[in-house]
Amino acid sequence: KTSELSELEQYFFDVEKRMEHCLAFEEILCSPEHEKDYLRDISEVVLYLLLPEGDFENKVLRQLLKELMVTTVWLPLVERMADEDYVNQTLTWLLKPSMFTAEIFTHIVKTSRDVGELDEIMVQIEAEIEKTRENDSS
């Protein structure tokens, strides 16, 4: 069992070393088939980390899971992250001046029993009001 594990580890590190030396991201990014191959390699590593040893050694199961991961997880994720609208919406959301909605504010005020927490909320609200007034006057 130890020799099998060391063979598997050796295979993993050989693949990793090979990928480091001849990995051309331009090739991966410009070719859908190279992209899928790269995502299959990533899936192989994830499966190695997540699957029990017996299941990982089952080549049919491993191939099936790799293809499922590539087609249902990695490719849709990459497509989503590369979508211009998604990037713009995410940046807009992250750069929003205040994430404090009226519903959240009301919920916090109703449920909080900590006077210090309520004082801190009041300080933040006053800072928001001041910032809004500055923006209005300029």
Disulfide bonds with the S-S distance in Angstrom:
none
